[in-house]
Amino acid sequence: MPSNAPLIGNIVAQKAKEMQLLLSPQEINSFEMYAAELIKWNSKVNLTAITDDKEIAIKHFVDSLALAPHITPADRMLDIGSGAGLPIIALKIISPETVMVSVDAVAKKIHFQRHIIRLLNLQKIEAIHARIEALHKTHRHSFSIITSRAFTRLDRFVTLAAPLLAEGGMLIAMKGDLAEHEITESEKHIHENGFIISRMQRYTLPYGMGERVLTFIKQSEPSLDGA
């Protein structure tokens, strides 16, 4: 394992603790192995533009863990456009009982995810190589939580995710510091598709690595008169 992997593991463990997440030695080791493989694969196959050790720890892993309080063992989670497995594999490491599915249209990224899933012996997780539209037939209304991280605009995310969301479920978009502008542009379309933005949670990444916003989107409540 490269010498930089323990550094990444230490940073993730420390920052997770500050988020009230206590990682076990096994979980820390899993993050270190994940980081080592990401660095190794990325030297041959372009998986991510983020290659600095500290940025991998914060912008990939710690940022992904911001979703942890919103995922329960009873959920069925779908991550759309999951790339190198973020946030889904980071969340799976600390949420082994939650059923999770990732989907990405880029084959090399799904191959990497499947490699990490095997390497870490992760259970109850499936990585699917497909366009998201293909799941509309096979996984309709199957997920209580659907996430995306820097995947697409909010209005398109809602359009793609809506057929896959179970009744009472939640869409969570991980956005950067321009989230409010995007929400303003997308809100009309979101409402027309029967959804509302229920709340936003802004947070700052450690070491001044940027502002992030979790945007929670749920189905609109029908009016009493059916209008």
SULWO-V539127 format. One line per field, one symbol per residue. ss: DSSP state (h for helix, s for strand, l for the rest). psi: psi as a letter, one per 30 degrees, with the letter a starting at -180 (. if undefined). A space follows every 10 residues. Layout:
# SULWO-V539127
ss->???
psi->???
This chain:
# SULWO-V539127
ss->llhhhhhhhh hhhhhhhhll llllhhhhhh hhhhhhhhhh hhllllllll llhhhhhhhh hhhhhllhhh lllllsssss lllllllhhh hhhhllllss ssssllhhhh hhhhhhhhhl llllsssssl lhhhhhhhll llsssssssl lllhhhhhhh hhllssssss ssssslllhh hhhhhhhhhh hhllssssss sssslhhhll sssssssssl lllllll
psi->klffeeeeee eeeeeeefgg jjkleeeeee eeeeeeeeee effekjekfj fkeeeeeefd eeeefffefg klffljkkjk hfbggkfeee eeefiffkkk klkkfjeeee eeeeeeeeeg hklhkkjkjl keffffefhk hfkfkklkjh elleeeeeee feffklkglk kjkjlafgee eeeeffeeee efgglljelk jklkklghgl klkkjkklkk kklfgg.
